[in-house]
Amino acid sequence: MQFVPATARRYGLRNPHNPREAIDAAARYVRDLLRRFGGRADLVLAAYNAGEGTVEAYRDGKRLVLRDGKVVNPSAIRTGGIPPYGETHSYVARGRLVYENITRHELLTVPPKSLGFGPLLNFKDNRVEDSIYVSNFGSRAHTIATHNKRSKSSEDSRRQSLYSN
């Protein structure tokens, strides 16, 4: 988990190289982002990447002047919250793909209270149900890792044939 110094201080993260401490701080930060952005997974990911104030500035169409004098959203454009930064768009897209792969391969299962309500994290309506995921890592995870290795090998072969012609 990566934190800017101010966020690390806010969540009491003293040693970012301590996995337990870093994951605990990140979980609390994501929980707070979920509350702040009404459960919208896209805005949570964007805020984790670009900062909460930046997301709010682009969501609300307002300028934000940072302590160092830098101006975020100087034209006060409204994007719905995701800043027009390539890195942030990529981060949100990668987060969506990771979630879709995890659910497709059933690496996380839905607790009984959520059955019948669809996925807990739905990027279509950008809502997150307040619930707990149950890990289901086991032989299925090994199968996926094996499949991914095979896919990578076939992709490497395809690339090699493209460049050898």
N, C-alpha and C positions, 0 to 999 in steps of 0.2 A: 504494500500500500504506500502510495506517495502522498505526502502532505506538504503544503506550504507552511512555513514556520508559524504563522498566526493560527492556522487551523489546528496544527499539532498542539499548540499551547492551549487552545480552546477545549480540546478533548483530552488534555492531560497526557499526551504522548511524549514521554521523555526519551525513549530509545526507539527510533523507527526501525532499527535492525532486529528488535525483539519481535518475532512473529506474533506471539500471543498479544502483546501490547498493541501492535500495529493493527491487527485484525479487530481487536476490541474497539479501538478508536474509530476505525473505518466503519464498523457495523453501527456504532452510535451516530456517526456522521450521516450515513445513508438513511438511518431511521429519521433523523432530523430533517434531511432533505425531502424525504417522502412526505412528511407532515407539511413542510414549508411549501411544496409544490403540488399539494393535493393528490399525491400518489401517482403523478405523471412520470412514468419511467423515463421518457425521453428528456424531460427537464432535469430529472435527478442525474442522469448521465452527463448531460451538458454542464450542469452546475459542478459536478465532481471534477470535470475537465477544465472549465473556463472560469468557475467561481459563481457563487450565488448572486452577487450583485450584478454581474454581467448578464446572467440569464434574466433577472428581473428587469434590467434596463431594456433588453430587447423584447421581453414579453409585454412590458407596459409602454414601450415607445418613449423612453425617457433617457436623457443624458445622465451619465454618472461620472463624477469627478473623483478620482482616487486620491489618496493621501499624497502620493508622489506627483500629483498634478496631471497625470495622464487622464485623458477623457475617453470613456467608453461610450460608444454609440453617439458620436458627436452630432449626427443628423437626426437623432431621435426617431429612428425607424422602428417599426414594429414587425417582428418576425414570428411572433407567437412564443418566443422564449429562446429558441436555439440561435446563438450568435452566428453571424455569417463568416465563421472561421472554418477553413478546411479541416484543420486538426480536430475541432469539436464535432463537425459533421461526421468525420471518419470514426471518432470515438463512439458517438451515439450509434452509428451503423454497426460497428464491431460489437458493441454491447447487445444490440438486437440479435445479431447472428449467433452470438454465444448463447443467449437465452433460447433462441429457436432450436439450436443444436442440442442443448441440454434437454429440452422438453421433448424433442423428436425422438431422442434415444432413451427417454424415460430415466435419466440419471437422477432426477428429483421426483418424488412422488407427492401427491397432494394429500394433506391430512383429511380425515373423514369429514370435518366440518365444512370443507370446501367442495366436496363432491357435488357435481351437478351444476356448478357455477362457472364452468370453463376454466381456462388457465388463470393462475394467480396473477401473472404479469402479462397483461395484454397490451401490446404495442398498437393495436388497432384503435382502441379507445383510450389508450394511455393511462390505464388505471392499475393500481396494485392493491390487492386485497391484503389487509393486515393479518398475516398468518405466519406459520412456521413451516419451512420446508423440511422434509425428511430425506436425508441422503440415501441413495440406492446404488452406491458404487460397489461393484462386484465383478462378476464374470462379464456382465454387459459392458462395463467400462473397458475391460480387456479386449472384448470383441470390437469395440469402436476404435481403440488404439490400433489394433491389427488392421482393421479396415482402412484407417487413415494412412497407415504405413504403405499398404498396397496402393491406395489412391495416389500417394505421393510418388511411388515408384513408377506407376503408369504415366503420371503427369511428367515426370522427369524424362521418361522414354519418349513421350510425345514431343516435348521441347527439343530433345536431342535430334529427333528425326526432322523437325522443322528447320533446324539450323544446319543439318548436314546436307540438305538438298541444294 
